[in-house]
Amino acid sequence: MLHPRRDSAEAVGAVLAWARGSGRCVLATPDEAQRLPEGVEVVGAEELAARSGLLVSLGGDGTMLRALRGAYGHGTPVLGVNLGKLGFLAEVDVPELADALAVVERGEHEVETRVAVRVRVGGTVRTAFNDVALVRHPGEGSAAVSVVVDDEPFVRYAADALVVATPTGSTAYGFSAGGPVVSPRAQGLVVVPAAAHSSFNRALFLSCSERLCLEVLDRSGPLAVEVDGNVAGRLGPGDRLPVEVDLHGGSVVRVGRRSFYARARRKLRVTDSAELG
């Protein structure tokens, strides 16, 4: 899968060279095949995931999330290749791609699972690998939402938004709202308010075995439902949004180039306390 704008010619060349050398076929959807050299087999989006033994994501975190959603239900592992900006989800940079594909060819890679969340909005089930957020409309009042765990109301938040993040998504919207950094290998959900107006403004970490439901309170303004940053629908007072968890929603390829913590330290510009010298 290709980033819609970034130059991917070098990375595409590495993938095609590997495919020729290993006798493999490269598949692409019609819109992306237009940007690729001849010799690529054109297939539909559903067939792409069903027939592929490996999906290669060429872009940033958004492209990687799109690849994970495209692979959902098929178990196809995704190798993330970073084009340009440093991303949390990409495993390798372009100069490392040829070596990474050789590692995959030798079977020396690892495949890690990633938690996904699913919500039904407007009759359509949506899947997120980063987060689901209930976001207020400007000038329409705050997001007033009750967090219900295993059918028991726990806390009512009033905020600009309420974010439910997977461990993978803990470094995205949830982090900017003040939530913790969570290992992507963890199994749980982070619930964090953005710009909370209530006295309780702490994040929650829930087990994936606990049933989560978000209930929009009567005093809430209208809310947009964002799934991995894309508006999927609207909710209003009295609406409920059950959040389902899929522990094995996605699979990512690891070739041991760099750890999650090394990427996070660079991306988040983590610095040690001055007191430590």
Secondary structure in CASP SS format (residue, H / E / C, confidence):
PFRMAT SS
TARGET T0000
AUTHOR 0000-0000-0000
METHOD secondary structure of the structure
MODEL  1
M C 1.00
L E 1.00
H C 1.00
P C 1.00
R C 1.00
R C 1.00
D C 1.00
S C 1.00
A H 1.00
E H 1.00
A H 1.00
V H 1.00
G H 1.00
A H 1.00
V H 1.00
L H 1.00
A H 1.00
W H 1.00
A H 1.00
R H 1.00
G H 1.00
S H 1.00
G C 1.00
R C 1.00
C C 1.00
V C 1.00
L E 1.00
A E 1.00
T C 1.00
P H 1.00
D H 1.00
E H 1.00
A H 1.00
Q C 1.00
R C 1.00
L C 1.00
P C 1.00
E C 1.00
G C 1.00
V C 1.00
E E 1.00
V E 1.00
V C 1.00
G C 1.00
A H 1.00
E H 1.00
E H 1.00
L H 1.00
A H 1.00
A H 1.00
R H 1.00
S C 1.00
G C 1.00
L C 1.00
L E 1.00
V E 1.00
S E 1.00
L E 1.00
G E 1.00
G C 1.00
D H 1.00
G H 1.00
T H 1.00
M H 1.00
L H 1.00
R H 1.00
A H 1.00
L H 1.00
R H 1.00
G H 1.00
A H 1.00
Y C 1.00
G C 1.00
H C 1.00
G C 1.00
T C 1.00
P C 1.00
V E 1.00
L E 1.00
G E 1.00
V E 1.00
N E 1.00
L C 1.00
G C 1.00
K C 1.00
L C 1.00
G C 1.00
F C 1.00
L C 1.00
A C 1.00
E C 1.00
V E 1.00
D E 1.00
V H 1.00
P H 1.00
E H 1.00
L H 1.00
A H 1.00
D H 1.00
A H 1.00
L H 1.00
A H 1.00
V H 1.00
V H 1.00
E H 1.00
R C 1.00
G C 1.00
E C 1.00
H C 1.00
E E 1.00
V E 1.00
E E 1.00
T E 1.00
R E 1.00
V E 1.00
A E 1.00
V E 1.00
R E 1.00
V E 1.00
R E 1.00
V E 1.00
G C 1.00
G C 1.00
T E 1.00
V E 1.00
R E 1.00
T E 1.00
A E 1.00
F C 1.00
N C 1.00
D E 1.00
V E 1.00
A E 1.00
L E 1.00
V E 1.00
R E 1.00
H C 1.00
P C 1.00
G C 1.00
E C 1.00
G C 1.00
S C 1.00
A E 1.00
A E 1.00
V E 1.00
S E 1.00
V E 1.00
V E 1.00
V E 1.00
D C 1.00
D C 1.00
E E 1.00
P E 1.00
F E 1.00
V E 1.00
R E 1.00
Y E 1.00
A E 1.00
A E 1.00
D C 1.00
A E 1.00
L E 1.00
V E 1.00
V E 1.00
A E 1.00
T C 1.00
P C 1.00
T H 1.00
G H 1.00
S H 1.00
T H 1.00
A C 1.00
Y H 1.00
G H 1.00
F H 1.00
S H 1.00
A C 1.00
G C 1.00
G C 1.00
P C 1.00
V C 1.00
V C 1.00
S C 1.00
P C 1.00
R C 1.00
A C 1.00
Q C 1.00
G E 1.00
L E 1.00
V E 1.00
V E 1.00
V E 1.00
P E 1.00
A E 1.00
A C 1.00
A C 1.00
H C 1.00
S C 1.00
S C 1.00
F C 1.00
N C 1.00
R C 1.00
A C 1.00
L E 1.00
F E 1.00
L E 1.00
S E 1.00
C C 1.00
S C 1.00
E C 1.00
R C 1.00
L E 1.00
C E 1.00
L E 1.00
E E 1.00
V E 1.00
L C 1.00
D C 1.00
R C 1.00
S C 1.00
G C 1.00
P C 1.00
L E 1.00
A E 1.00
V E 1.00
E E 1.00
V E 1.00
D C 1.00
G C 1.00
N E 1.00
V E 1.00
A E 1.00
G E 1.00
R E 1.00
L E 1.00
G C 1.00
P C 1.00
G C 1.00
D C 1.00
R E 1.00
L E 1.00
P E 1.00
V E 1.00
E E 1.00
V E 1.00
D E 1.00
L E 1.00
H E 1.00
G E 1.00
G E 1.00
S E 1.00
V E 1.00
V E 1.00
R E 1.00
V C 1.00
G C 1.00
R C 1.00
R C 1.00
S C 1.00
F H 1.00
Y H 1.00
A H 1.00
R H 1.00
A H 1.00
R H 1.00
R H 1.00
K H 1.00
L C 1.00
R C 1.00
V C 1.00
T C 1.00
D C 1.00
S C 1.00
A H 1.00
E H 1.00
L H 1.00
G C 1.00
END
